[in-house]
Amino acid sequence: MVEHYDHLIVGAGLYGAVFARKMADAGKKVLVIDRRSHIGGNIYTENIEGINVHRYGAHIFHTSNKAVWDFMNSFAEFNRYTNSPVARYKDELYNLPFNMNTFHQLWGVKTPEEAGEEIDRQKKEAALPDGAEPSNMAEAALQLVGRDIFEKLVKGYTEKQWGRSAQELPPFIIKRLPVRFTYDNNYFNDSFQGIPIGGYTQIIEKMLEGCKVVLSSDFFKNRDEYMACADRIVFTGMIDEYYDYCYGPLEYRSLRFEDRILDTDNFQGNAVVNYTEYEIPYTRIIEHKHFEFGTQKKTVITYEYPAEWKRGDEPYYPMNDERNNALYAKYKALADKEDRVIFGGRLGEYKYYDMHQVVAAALDAAGSELKG
């Protein structure tokens, strides 16, 4: 490794690619490496049967940050896709997010007042003593939406997703779920939403133009050489792995995907159907053609299975409970002392990021880097 670079970026996912683009635009010499055999990280899309398959689960871009939206649209045109998942509990189907359609399907109510009264009644049944704050996800969910929604649409799905009982999960998890008293199946409240026409991989390709990219390359197998080849390093892998797990490993959740090509033009009529009962091992089935309103004769579906994570597996979600956050704080203290290394992204910052948040964080970090 003879060449020297201004920046080495470890990870060719969204954070690394955004940072690389800003550095390249500023005239910096950039090397991007990735352990995987492809660019794009978890937003990688692969064309199968003329369908852009989201290889690592459904990714719908949404944001209220116009600067982030405009930045992403400078690399691809986005369609008007609106995320409106369907939940299946046994033989019952419900609209998501929780809205008047959901409430009508559950209780036959027709007005917001009727729905509010039923939810309030159920919330009172589960009221905590003396106005105490919820101590776990189960208590938080019961206080937010009542027992019926919790039992049918939240409990089993969430326990599968995180591999823990609802009583063991932190209360903040439920706060990500929107509740609204309108007949609106749009999952997100953001101003902008869509899927890039042609998939996400093309976006990362354009972001990395002008950078040297080396795939199937493990930073840790040639760590000394890589650390010596650049003035500055952007690390988007697991922060605990970077420090050789010196305080112990952080916990993550992993995923397993099972793809099928079917000789039908429409398998489930929606891009995402969640399976909320605990007894079904997968959390959802994704039918990728619906992201881009495809009319192909065949379809590609993906079963998404949550999985325990162990070292060597692909980490997808940080377990941001009290114990793991305290452990991360120790690693963060080490990171703050670094003068050459920037840690970014879900794994580098041990934080649950949506795509728009990843882009915003990378743009901010790049801006600070260029200001010196």
C-alpha angles and dihedrals in degrees: 000000000000105000120090124215138197091225135021111197115197106206130035094216127115098287094047093045094050091048091047092051093053092048093047091049088054091054097257122148107240135191118192121192131182135187091219126076093243140046124244102063111218094347092062113135125198127197112237122169088348091304124117102232118203095226096197102037136293115322117188114177114224134160145148090211105102093194090057092045092050091047092054092044090056087072101041142000113256123215127222096260113156119201107235108156123190123222121215119200110180102306095338125100125206135181120240142250100043103270142135091291089056093047092049091049090051103040109006092245117153106188134055089240092057092046092048092050092052094047091047090050092053092044091054090052089057096038116147119234118271094354093296118176118251111267097196143019095266093056091044092051093048090051092048104044110359133241103301096057092039094052097042106032110019115029104058096037094049094045090052092047096052102027093232137095117264089248090059097049123090117256096239092074093077092051090077090068115090121222120195137170097221133089092255122131095184103122096204129061093203124121095233129044138158151109122262109252103243096023137273100284092075089057093055091046090056093045090054096049110128093022126103109244124197117186132193086033121136113210092205095055091060099022099142093049093047093047089052096048098070140041093224133026128206109198119195099168128093111311092211090055090051089059092044091249089286092163094035131273123303116230124248138171120235134202136218123206128205115192128199132185109212131196093231132090095223125023105172108359094238137068094235130028116177120211105211104181114098095225093068105078099213123070099211148353117229121204102195102196091069091065088071099026090251124193098192118143091237132045136212120216130185127205110210116210123187113226141190111257124229130170109289094032123106110266114219109163128030113227096233098190124134096269095048094044090053089051091048089053088063092053091044089056089057091046092052089060093056116107098187105033130078117193116208145164133032095312099035092051097029091230135129104247129181114214095261090052091051090053093047092048092048092048090050092048092047091049091052091047093053092047088057 
